[in-house]
Amino acid sequence: MLLGFMSFLDDRGGVPVWLRLGCQLAASGILALGAGLFLPAIQFPLLGIIELGWLGAPLTILFLVWITNLYNFMDGMDGFAGGMTVLGCGFMAYFAWKADHEFILISALLLSAASAGFLLYNFPPAKIFMGDVGSVASGFLCGALIILGCRDRVFDFWVPLILFSPFILDA
């Protein structure tokens, strides 16, 4: 709700960057520290498992803020943010289905379906955009699902990096 309210105000007239970033850090901190959703370790091919220890929560917070702003930045490209959400969340839902993780399955499917409906009007030439309310929410939710999926071993950290690589590399 904090991110939605702040993003709405930003869409309506502009909010200072420090206030938006502060709200994103607060929301990410609430998720990582308050809800305990952070990465204790990351597994990479050929490298094995890298234990993050006390760095797990701060790195998770930075990741969530980064992907939230990545979505906000990329919303201006017709079809790109919506398309990446449809594909990325669609694949996360598939992996969740294979791992029998109902929460990620349902959440990712809903986010993918909502983005697909939006995408019909966002292909070039775009008639609508997500705005901050849509892009910040989509980025934060995708980031949270990535962290949850990695923590619960639905997929390794490199899998969403590959899924969202066109998005990540273009930024």
Disulfide bonds with the S-S distance in Angstrom:
none
